[in-house]
Amino acid sequence: MPAFLTDDWFSTVETLTAQAGNLNLPPALANLAINLVVADSNGNTDLSLDSGTIKKGLSSNAKTTLNMDGETLRKVFLEFDMAAAMQAFMTGKIKVQGDMSQLMALQTAKPSQEQKDLFKKVLEQTS
C-alpha cells in the first residue's frame, strides 16, 4: 500500500477513480472544485477535490483553498467524518482562503454511494 499523499498514492487514486466510472454525484458535488494544501514535515502537498474526485495538483476551477494537515485531510475527505471537519475548522486546523460558500456546498451535499465506495477503496489502499 502506498503512503498517503505520495506519488504512488496519487497513481493508485487515479487508477481507482478510472475503474469506478460514473460516480452519480449530486450537482453540488459534481460542480465543486476545492484546492487543498496539506502541510507536513516534508513541506506542502497540493491537491484538489474536483468533480468529486481527488486529483494531484491545484485545480484552476477552484475558488476556495483549504490548508490543513494530512491527518485532518484523511478524516474529512476519505472517511467523510464531518464532526472531525467541524472540530478542525473551529480549532484552526483547517484554514480557508477564498469563497466560503463552497464549504457550505461541501458540508450539505451528500456523496453518492459510488463516491463513498471509491473513497473507501482509496482508504483501503492507503498506508
Helices and strands as residue ranges (DSSP letters): H 7-20, H 27-30, E 33-40, E 43-50, E 53-56, E 64-69, H 70-73, I 74-78, H 82-90, E 95-98, H 101-108, H 113-124
